[in-house]
């Protein structure tokens, strides 16, 4: 979708808003009870609702550039037992409304391909991550564009001062995704 509006936001929310990859990825992660989690391109807030119980003393921030998507996320959070703890903020990956060295985990669950400028977005992720923080990239179906696109994504991650620590394929029933866990690079 190149143009997001109320109609496309609702279409996405209806079709993918509770997509199983959010649950699969969250279930595969170690999450500290006091973790600060920022979900970039949070969509309907599904991943944050799913992780909320695992971080009862943490801070949950959902960032999305589409006001209509944030409205949907807030509506869905209102019906969730932990939903009042989620702070939804309008913003771009390239200019995250989060302070420096703030996040323990940054989620990019099926959102990185929607960022206008991946390099700038990854630099922002690096800015908001604590030294021992992790970026978690999830892609349904892997990296589109094959080996060259995969190499380019990995190069962009490296240029942002991050390194891939783990790569896993997650699957459940008829849904699968690839998850990369990235940390702050120890050697730049």
Protein Blocks (a to p, Z undefined) as FASTA:
>chain_A
ZZdcfklmmmmmmmmmmgfklmmmmmmpccdfkbccddehklnommmmmmmmmmmmbccd
dddfblklmmmmmmmmmmpfklmmpccddddfklccbdehkbfbdcdehklmmpfblmlm
mmmmmmmpcfkbccddddehiaehijmlmmmmmmmmmmnopacfbdcdddehjbccdddd
ddddfbZZ
